[in-house]
Amino acid sequence: MTEQQLPPVVYAPTFTDDSGNNRLRMHQMSDGTVALFVYSAIDRLAAQYGDGAAWVLMSPAHLEAAYDAAPYDKLFVDRALHPGGEQS
């Protein structure tokens, strides 16, 4: 997906690390790559991470800055964490 295909903003899941810093929640994929899942609407994020999930609103420029700070291999937009109901 190119930047032109991204919505103007997306919701990205976050977590608080042991030092109290907010971080993007990235996922190690079965092929060894790192993926960031983002969502075009908050209800789509909540459907994957739960109603109380922490999140941050990001523009394409924010996603690029996040990549520069902590590179990820794949960016998924509005994609289920466990396609087909699979659980890990």
Secondary structure as the mmCIF struct_conf table of DSSP 4:
data_model
#
loop_
_struct_conf.conf_type_id
_struct_conf.id
_struct_conf.beg_label_comp_id
_struct_conf.beg_label_asym_id
_struct_conf.beg_label_seq_id
_struct_conf.end_label_comp_id
_struct_conf.end_label_asym_id
_struct_conf.end_label_seq_id
HELX_RH_3T_P HELX_RH_3T_P1 GLU A 3 GLN A 5
BEND BEND1 LEU A 6 LEU A 6
BEND BEND2 PRO A 8 PRO A 8
STRN STRN1 VAL A 10 THR A 16
TURN_TY1_P TURN_TY1_P1 ASP A 18 SER A 19
BEND BEND3 GLY A 20 GLY A 20
STRN STRN2 ASN A 22 LEU A 24
STRN STRN3 MET A 26 GLN A 28
TURN_TY1_P TURN_TY1_P2 SER A 30 ASP A 31
BEND BEND4 GLY A 32 GLY A 32
STRN STRN4 VAL A 34 VAL A 38
STRN STRN5 TYR A 39 TYR A 39
BEND BEND5 SER A 40 ALA A 41
HELX_RH_AL_P HELX_RH_AL_P1 ILE A 42 TYR A 49
TURN_TY1_P TURN_TY1_P3 ASP A 51 GLY A 52
STRN STRN6 TRP A 55 MET A 58
HELX_RH_AL_P HELX_RH_AL_P2 PRO A 60 ALA A 69
BEND BEND6 ALA A 70 ALA A 70
BEND BEND7 ASP A 73 ASP A 73
STRN STRN7 LYS A 74 VAL A 77
BEND BEND8 ASP A 78 ASP A 78
BEND BEND9 LEU A 81 HIS A 82
HELX_RH_3T_P HELX_RH_3T_P2 PRO A 83 GLY A 85
#
